[in-house]
């Protein structure tokens, strides 16, 4: 599903924006604070209900106003419109208001892959960010995975409440539920990491980059289940009960799952530069996009924020080659356009900020 146009009203620094989006590569460039990332954010928010910059969506509404609107128009004529009033739930409509929508359904229909600064360095990201990457991929790949992850969140939340109240009878019940769901979650995530490792060896995404980055041949992903698999999970819960009661949370289990990125079986962050780590993040997101495309039949929109930071010109050109050759609709931001201006297939949009308002040229 390809975006043709975006319209914004009272979205952060934009009083009004009407911007065409091309089918190929769209580069939004300008100085820091000009409003580049806001355009990426508005698309992500319109299609997911979330911002990658704040957990408080009221902050998206322009100062001194009480309502924002974001409208996406697609090349097939379909539309998605989001209206958000201060302190109210967003109202989502499709196809010029003919149909109300919820975000769970919308995310399935219009998948996006977001690469933004805090995820650029997977090798040093925190476990929550890595977990989010796994969860999102499973959401599209495995229906059971999404359901089971939601069940896991409920179990962990209920157990935390029991720990807080020292309700040990109920803790026993939630321990049993956690023990039952653990092997399911572990199996789903191990299979996903196995698929990711397979893609790292066989994907044409890696083939594009490996000509300039031979170290990619030694890259692997190691799944971390959230506890030591050498130990019995039932025993771990029992042994950790006193600590969990003090901390009022479950300290080990599948809700703590993550992954390591290894280079020759050592943490990649110990030997790779920031630019090389950024290449890993781009590759993993492109692999995620391919996995989603294969499993849903949809072409996920690729959103890339601050793409030129840490990425040298040679690798930027390799990335552009892959995106152009594979007709990936991409909307990206950058402080400068030097890496991209010579590419005839990159469409440029310049953002300026005057007073408290952003404009696109």
One Martini backbone bead per residue (centre of mass of N, CA, C, O) as a GRO file, in nm:
protein
  361
    1UNK     BB    1   0.089   0.041   0.029
    2UNK     BB    2   0.083   0.360  -0.120
    3UNK     BB    3   0.171   0.681  -0.075
    4UNK     BB    4   0.060   1.006  -0.209
    5UNK     BB    5  -0.047   1.172   0.054
    6UNK     BB    6  -0.012   1.447   0.295
    7UNK     BB    7  -0.215   1.576   0.572
    8UNK     BB    8  -0.190   1.858   0.796
    9UNK     BB    9  -0.331   1.963   1.127
   10UNK     BB   10  -0.193   2.060   1.407
   11UNK     BB   11   0.107   1.922   1.390
   12UNK     BB   12   0.280   2.058   1.587
   13UNK     BB   13   0.456   2.277   1.369
   14UNK     BB   14   0.195   2.228   1.191
   15UNK     BB   15  -0.065   2.397   1.066
   16UNK     BB   16  -0.003   2.318   0.753
   17UNK     BB   17  -0.005   2.021   0.529
   18UNK     BB   18   0.083   1.954   0.175
   19UNK     BB   19   0.215   1.636   0.058
   20UNK     BB   20   0.382   1.465  -0.163
   21UNK     BB   21   0.425   1.112  -0.251
   22UNK     BB   22   0.639   0.894  -0.367
   23UNK     BB   23   0.706   0.565  -0.466
   24UNK     BB   24   0.986   0.597  -0.370
   25UNK     BB   25   1.225   0.822  -0.273
   26UNK     BB   26   1.198   1.027   0.026
   27UNK     BB   27   1.358   1.337   0.107
   28UNK     BB   28   1.389   1.498   0.425
   29UNK     BB   29   1.535   1.820   0.468
   30UNK     BB   30   1.720   1.979   0.743
   31UNK     BB   31   1.743   2.123   1.021
   32UNK     BB   32   1.745   2.123   1.336
   33UNK     BB   33   1.407   2.162   1.430
   34UNK     BB   34   1.226   2.194   1.155
   35UNK     BB   35   1.029   1.907   1.104
   36UNK     BB   36   1.103   1.629   0.986
   37UNK     BB   37   1.015   1.405   1.197
   38UNK     BB   38   0.712   1.480   1.202
   39UNK     BB   39   0.635   1.340   0.938
   40UNK     BB   40   0.705   1.057   1.024
   41UNK     BB   41   0.531   1.060   1.282
   42UNK     BB   42   0.252   1.105   1.145
   43UNK     BB   43   0.246   0.840   0.989
   44UNK     BB   44   0.285   0.649   1.229
   45UNK     BB   45   0.039   0.751   1.387
   46UNK     BB   46  -0.187   0.703   1.172
   47UNK     BB   47  -0.105   0.370   1.162
   48UNK     BB   48  -0.066   0.317   1.510
   49UNK     BB   49  -0.103   0.542   1.755
   50UNK     BB   50   0.206   0.618   1.762
   51UNK     BB   51   0.504   0.741   1.910
   52UNK     BB   52   0.872   0.778   1.894
   53UNK     BB   53   0.884   1.055   2.102
   54UNK     BB   54   0.610   0.985   2.268
   55UNK     BB   55   0.354   0.891   2.514
   56UNK     BB   56   0.213   1.179   2.468
   57UNK     BB   57  -0.030   1.265   2.236
   58UNK     BB   58  -0.092   1.562   2.314
   59UNK     BB   59   0.192   1.671   2.204
   60UNK     BB   60   0.098   1.673   1.893
   61UNK     BB   61  -0.052   1.920   1.953
   62UNK     BB   62  -0.070   2.225   1.882
   63UNK     BB   63  -0.015   2.507   2.007
   64UNK     BB   64  -0.321   2.658   2.090
   65UNK     BB   65  -0.466   2.386   2.039
   66UNK     BB   66  -0.726   2.100   2.028
   67UNK     BB   67  -0.653   1.980   1.730
   68UNK     BB   68  -0.582   1.706   1.513
   69UNK     BB   69  -0.481   1.620   1.170
   70UNK     BB   70  -0.453   1.315   0.962
   71UNK     BB   71  -0.388   1.253   0.608
   72UNK     BB   72  -0.401   0.963   0.401
   73UNK     BB   73  -0.311   0.900   0.061
   74UNK     BB   74  -0.359   0.658  -0.179
   75UNK     BB   75  -0.310   0.523  -0.495
   76UNK     BB   76  -0.600   0.357  -0.470
   77UNK     BB   77  -0.785   0.590  -0.296
   78UNK     BB   78  -0.734   0.551  -0.019
   79UNK     BB   79  -0.803   0.638   0.332
   80UNK     BB   80  -0.657   0.805   0.629
   81UNK     BB   81  -0.812   0.938   0.929
   82UNK     BB   82  -0.700   1.154   1.200
   83UNK     BB   83  -0.859   1.250   1.513
   84UNK     BB   84  -0.727   1.470   1.778
   85UNK     BB   85  -0.815   1.541   2.099
   86UNK     BB   86  -0.781   1.665   2.389
   87UNK     BB   87  -0.804   1.388   2.600
   88UNK     BB   88  -0.867   1.205   2.350
   89UNK     BB   89  -0.954   0.972   2.146
   90UNK     BB   90  -0.888   0.864   1.853
   91UNK     BB   91  -1.022   0.912   1.523
   92UNK     BB   92  -1.083   0.660   1.275
   93UNK     BB   93  -1.088   0.684   0.915
   94UNK     BB   94  -1.206   0.547   0.611
   95UNK     BB   95  -1.282   0.652   0.314
   96UNK     BB   96  -1.408   0.938   0.383
   97UNK     BB   97  -1.578   0.831   0.652
   98UNK     BB   98  -1.721   0.540   0.601
   99UNK     BB   99  -1.506   0.411   0.821
  100UNK     BB  100  -1.442   0.284   1.112
  101UNK     BB  101  -1.141   0.246   1.315
  102UNK     BB  102  -0.879   0.045   1.438
  103UNK     BB  103  -0.546  -0.010   1.511
  104UNK     BB  104  -0.523  -0.314   1.486
  105UNK     BB  105  -0.639  -0.323   1.196
  106UNK     BB  106  -0.457  -0.106   1.063
  107UNK     BB  107  -0.177  -0.239   1.107
  108UNK     BB  108  -0.244  -0.484   0.922
  109UNK     BB  109  -0.306  -0.315   0.655
  110UNK     BB  110  -0.056  -0.088   0.740
  111UNK     BB  111   0.248  -0.151   0.729
  112UNK     BB  112   0.548  -0.066   0.915
  113UNK     BB  113   0.895   0.053   0.899
  114UNK     BB  114   1.102   0.163   1.167
  115UNK     BB  115   1.389   0.390   1.159
  116UNK     BB  116   1.544   0.502   1.455
  117UNK     BB  117   1.782   0.617   1.657
  118UNK     BB  118   1.737   0.412   1.907
  119UNK     BB  119   1.760   0.165   1.673
  120UNK     BB  120   2.041   0.184   1.527
  121UNK     BB  121   2.176   0.026   1.794
  122UNK     BB  122   2.127  -0.291   1.859
  123UNK     BB  123   2.397  -0.366   2.007
  124UNK     BB  124   2.295  -0.125   2.244
  125UNK     BB  125   2.024  -0.190   2.311
  126UNK     BB  126   1.763  -0.240   2.488
  127UNK     BB  127   1.551  -0.497   2.557
  128UNK     BB  128   1.287  -0.348   2.484
  129UNK     BB  129   1.363  -0.281   2.188
  130UNK     BB  130   1.410  -0.575   2.099
  131UNK     BB  131   1.131  -0.681   2.176
  132UNK     BB  132   0.974  -0.500   1.982
  133UNK     BB  133   1.087  -0.628   1.726
  134UNK     BB  134   0.982  -0.914   1.778
  135UNK     BB  135   0.679  -0.849   1.820
  136UNK     BB  136   0.622  -0.720   1.546
  137UNK     BB  137   0.696  -0.961   1.371
  138UNK     BB  138   0.496  -1.165   1.504
  139UNK     BB  139   0.232  -1.015   1.437
  140UNK     BB  140   0.266  -1.099   1.120
  141UNK     BB  141   0.362  -1.409   1.130
  142UNK     BB  142   0.208  -1.490   1.420
  143UNK     BB  143  -0.090  -1.511   1.563
  144UNK     BB  144  -0.015  -1.653   1.829
  145UNK     BB  145   0.202  -1.458   1.921
  146UNK     BB  146   0.026  -1.211   1.985
  147UNK     BB  147  -0.160  -1.351   2.189
  148UNK     BB  148   0.062  -1.458   2.388
  149UNK     BB  149   0.186  -1.184   2.460
  150UNK     BB  150  -0.070  -1.071   2.591
  151UNK     BB  151  -0.090  -1.290   2.805
  152UNK     BB  152   0.183  -1.237   2.936
  153UNK     BB  153   0.127  -0.949   3.031
  154UNK     BB  154  -0.103  -1.027   3.221
  155UNK     BB  155   0.048  -1.222   3.406
  156UNK     BB  156   0.270  -1.023   3.501
  157UNK     BB  157   0.075  -0.811   3.617
  158UNK     BB  158  -0.068  -0.998   3.823
  159UNK     BB  159   0.187  -1.082   3.975
  160UNK     BB  160   0.270  -0.798   4.063
  161UNK     BB  161   0.019  -0.749   4.240
  162UNK     BB  162   0.074  -0.986   4.433
  163UNK     BB  163   0.353  -0.893   4.530
  164UNK     BB  164   0.258  -0.625   4.651
  165UNK     BB  165   0.032  -0.787   4.843
  166UNK     BB  166   0.127  -1.072   4.933
  167UNK     BB  167  -0.032  -1.296   4.743
  168UNK     BB  168   0.060  -1.622   4.747
  169UNK     BB  169  -0.180  -1.779   4.630
  170UNK     BB  170  -0.191  -1.621   4.356
  171UNK     BB  171   0.098  -1.659   4.269
  172UNK     BB  172   0.075  -1.960   4.210
  173UNK     BB  173  -0.116  -1.933   3.972
  174UNK     BB  174   0.069  -1.741   3.795
  175UNK     BB  175   0.302  -1.936   3.781
  176UNK     BB  176   0.155  -2.155   3.617
  177UNK     BB  177   0.099  -1.971   3.371
  178UNK     BB  178   0.398  -1.903   3.313
  179UNK     BB  179   0.494  -2.198   3.271
  180UNK     BB  180   0.303  -2.258   3.027
  181UNK     BB  181   0.396  -2.010   2.830
  182UNK     BB  182   0.704  -2.014   2.799
  183UNK     BB  183   0.757  -2.233   2.567
  184UNK     BB  184   0.599  -2.076   2.353
  185UNK     BB  185   0.760  -1.813   2.347
  186UNK     BB  186   1.038  -1.939   2.301
  187UNK     BB  187   0.976  -2.085   2.035
  188UNK     BB  188   0.888  -1.841   1.863
  189UNK     BB  189   1.161  -1.678   1.901
  190UNK     BB  190   1.359  -1.891   1.799
  191UNK     BB  191   1.242  -1.910   1.515
  192UNK     BB  192   1.285  -1.615   1.439
  193UNK     BB  193   1.596  -1.609   1.482
  194UNK     BB  194   1.648  -1.827   1.273
  195UNK     BB  195   1.536  -1.660   1.033
  196UNK     BB  196   1.733  -1.423   1.064
  197UNK     BB  197   1.992  -1.590   1.021
  198UNK     BB  198   1.915  -1.689   0.742
  199UNK     BB  199   1.898  -1.403   0.615
  200UNK     BB  200   2.198  -1.324   0.675
  201UNK     BB  201   2.295  -1.553   0.461
  202UNK     BB  202   2.061  -1.516   0.199
  203UNK     BB  203   2.008  -1.229   0.155
  204UNK     BB  204   2.005  -0.959  -0.070
  205UNK     BB  205   2.057  -0.744   0.138
  206UNK     BB  206   2.339  -0.842   0.224
  207UNK     BB  207   2.470  -0.857  -0.058
  208UNK     BB  208   2.485  -0.549  -0.096
  209UNK     BB  209   2.678  -0.491   0.165
  210UNK     BB  210   2.919  -0.705   0.161
  211UNK     BB  211   3.113  -0.570  -0.051
  212UNK     BB  212   3.180  -0.343   0.199
  213UNK     BB  213   3.107  -0.582   0.444
  214UNK     BB  214   3.249  -0.871   0.528
  215UNK     BB  215   3.161  -0.902   0.837
  216UNK     BB  216   2.865  -1.005   0.784
  217UNK     BB  217   2.942  -1.315   0.764
  218UNK     BB  218   2.979  -1.314   1.107
  219UNK     BB  219   2.678  -1.271   1.167
  220UNK     BB  220   2.469  -1.304   1.469
  221UNK     BB  221   2.184  -1.434   1.648
  222UNK     BB  222   2.098  -1.434   2.001
  223UNK     BB  223   1.882  -1.577   2.204
  224UNK     BB  224   1.706  -1.437   2.495
  225UNK     BB  225   1.473  -1.575   2.733
  226UNK     BB  226   1.516  -1.437   3.047
  227UNK     BB  227   1.686  -1.696   3.112
  228UNK     BB  228   1.841  -1.983   3.214
  229UNK     BB  229   1.818  -2.279   3.030
  230UNK     BB  230   1.974  -2.466   3.239
  231UNK     BB  231   1.730  -2.399   3.402
  232UNK     BB  232   1.452  -2.430   3.586
  233UNK     BB  233   1.179  -2.229   3.581
  234UNK     BB  234   1.040  -2.315   3.841
  235UNK     BB  235   1.290  -2.273   4.020
  236UNK     BB  236   1.332  -1.973   3.963
  237UNK     BB  237   1.070  -1.867   4.085
  238UNK     BB  238   1.127  -1.976   4.368
  239UNK     BB  239   1.411  -1.841   4.415
  240UNK     BB  240   1.286  -1.533   4.343
  241UNK     BB  241   1.055  -1.456   4.541
  242UNK     BB  242   1.190  -1.267   4.744
  243UNK     BB  243   1.294  -1.062   4.539
  244UNK     BB  244   1.021  -1.005   4.397
  245UNK     BB  245   0.879  -0.894   4.651
  246UNK     BB  246   1.065  -0.651   4.693
  247UNK     BB  247   1.038  -0.542   4.381
  248UNK     BB  248   0.746  -0.608   4.254
  249UNK     BB  249   0.869  -0.825   4.040
  250UNK     BB  250   0.958  -1.011   3.760
  251UNK     BB  251   1.300  -1.099   3.695
  252UNK     BB  252   1.221  -1.373   3.536
  253UNK     BB  253   1.155  -1.437   3.187
  254UNK     BB  254   0.992  -1.395   2.880
  255UNK     BB  255   0.953  -1.077   2.937
  256UNK     BB  256   1.295  -1.060   2.913
  257UNK     BB  257   1.346  -1.087   2.635
  258UNK     BB  258   1.609  -1.115   2.380
  259UNK     BB  259   1.913  -1.003   2.199
  260UNK     BB  260   2.214  -1.080   2.033
  261UNK     BB  261   2.494  -0.937   1.862
  262UNK     BB  262   2.727  -1.123   1.671
  263UNK     BB  263   3.092  -1.140   1.625
  264UNK     BB  264   3.241  -1.414   1.642
  265UNK     BB  265   3.086  -1.462   1.928
  266UNK     BB  266   3.083  -1.149   1.977
  267UNK     BB  267   3.009  -0.851   2.062
  268UNK     BB  268   2.963  -0.610   1.826
  269UNK     BB  269   3.010  -0.346   2.005
  270UNK     BB  270   3.327  -0.407   2.057
  271UNK     BB  271   3.419  -0.373   1.724
  272UNK     BB  272   3.217  -0.172   1.612
  273UNK     BB  273   3.111   0.086   1.466
  274UNK     BB  274   2.855   0.302   1.437
  275UNK     BB  275   2.818   0.262   1.134
  276UNK     BB  276   2.805  -0.050   1.144
  277UNK     BB  277   2.562  -0.064   1.340
  278UNK     BB  278   2.369   0.077   1.145
  279UNK     BB  279   2.370  -0.136   0.927
  280UNK     BB  280   2.239  -0.355   1.095
  281UNK     BB  281   1.972  -0.210   1.144
  282UNK     BB  282   1.889  -0.178   0.851
  283UNK     BB  283   1.892  -0.478   0.779
  284UNK     BB  284   1.685  -0.577   0.992
  285UNK     BB  285   1.450  -0.400   0.885
  286UNK     BB  286   1.451  -0.514   0.596
  287UNK     BB  287   1.396  -0.801   0.684
  288UNK     BB  288   1.134  -0.744   0.828
  289UNK     BB  289   0.988  -0.642   0.578
  290UNK     BB  290   1.008  -0.907   0.416
  291UNK     BB  291   0.857  -1.085   0.617
  292UNK     BB  292   0.592  -0.926   0.609
  293UNK     BB  293   0.542  -0.946   0.306
  294UNK     BB  294   0.528  -1.258   0.289
  295UNK     BB  295   0.290  -1.285   0.522
  296UNK     BB  296   0.077  -1.048   0.386
  297UNK     BB  297   0.126  -0.904   0.086
  298UNK     BB  298   0.247  -0.644   0.184
  299UNK     BB  299   0.392  -0.312   0.152
  300UNK     BB  300   0.591  -0.178   0.354
  301UNK     BB  301   0.656   0.114   0.498
  302UNK     BB  302   0.949   0.317   0.496
  303UNK     BB  303   1.092   0.458   0.793
  304UNK     BB  304   1.361   0.716   0.814
  305UNK     BB  305   1.550   0.856   1.074
  306UNK     BB  306   1.838   1.003   1.039
  307UNK     BB  307   2.019   0.854   0.804
  308UNK     BB  308   2.312   1.008   0.782
  309UNK     BB  309   2.390   0.928   1.049
  310UNK     BB  310   2.698   0.747   1.046
  311UNK     BB  311   2.672   0.733   0.726
  312UNK     BB  312   2.836   0.663   0.462
  313UNK     BB  313   2.832   0.709   0.127
  314UNK     BB  314   2.872   0.417   0.032
  315UNK     BB  315   2.642   0.290   0.211
  316UNK     BB  316   2.419   0.475   0.116
  317UNK     BB  317   2.429   0.375  -0.181
  318UNK     BB  318   2.360   0.079  -0.119
  319UNK     BB  319   2.086   0.134   0.003
  320UNK     BB  320   1.962   0.279  -0.241
  321UNK     BB  321   1.991   0.048  -0.437
  322UNK     BB  322   1.800  -0.144  -0.298
  323UNK     BB  323   1.545   0.039  -0.292
  324UNK     BB  324   1.531   0.086  -0.599
  325UNK     BB  325   1.545  -0.211  -0.708
  326UNK     BB  326   1.279  -0.281  -0.497
  327UNK     BB  327   1.057  -0.062  -0.477
  328UNK     BB  328   1.080   0.114  -0.205
  329UNK     BB  329   0.890   0.287  -0.007
  330UNK     BB  330   1.050   0.594   0.112
  331UNK     BB  331   1.077   0.781   0.425
  332UNK     BB  332   1.323   1.032   0.484
  333UNK     BB  333   1.574   1.175   0.698
  334UNK     BB  334   1.794   1.478   0.690
  335UNK     BB  335   2.017   1.726   0.730
  336UNK     BB  336   2.142   1.630   0.459
  337UNK     BB  337   2.188   1.577   0.083
  338UNK     BB  338   2.464   1.466  -0.028
  339UNK     BB  339   2.409   1.149  -0.052
  340UNK     BB  340   2.128   1.203  -0.252
  341UNK     BB  341   2.129   1.429  -0.485
  342UNK     BB  342   2.256   1.237  -0.726
  343UNK     BB  343   1.989   1.087  -0.721
  344UNK     BB  344   1.729   1.048  -0.947
  345UNK     BB  345   1.534   0.861  -0.739
  346UNK     BB  346   1.533   1.116  -0.546
  347UNK     BB  347   1.306   1.296  -0.350
  348UNK     BB  348   1.295   1.639  -0.257
  349UNK     BB  349   1.254   1.794   0.079
  350UNK     BB  350   1.227   2.111   0.231
  351UNK     BB  351   1.278   2.223   0.566
  352UNK     BB  352   1.131   2.494   0.751
  353UNK     BB  353   1.175   2.735   1.029
  354UNK     BB  354   0.925   2.977   1.146
  355UNK     BB  355   0.914   3.039   1.448
  356UNK     BB  356   0.643   2.795   1.507
  357UNK     BB  357   0.679   2.705   1.194
  358UNK     BB  358   0.645   2.467   0.939
  359UNK     BB  359   0.797   2.404   0.609
  360UNK     BB  360   0.750   2.286   0.270
  361UNK     BB  361   0.947   2.266  -0.054
   0.00000   0.00000   0.00000
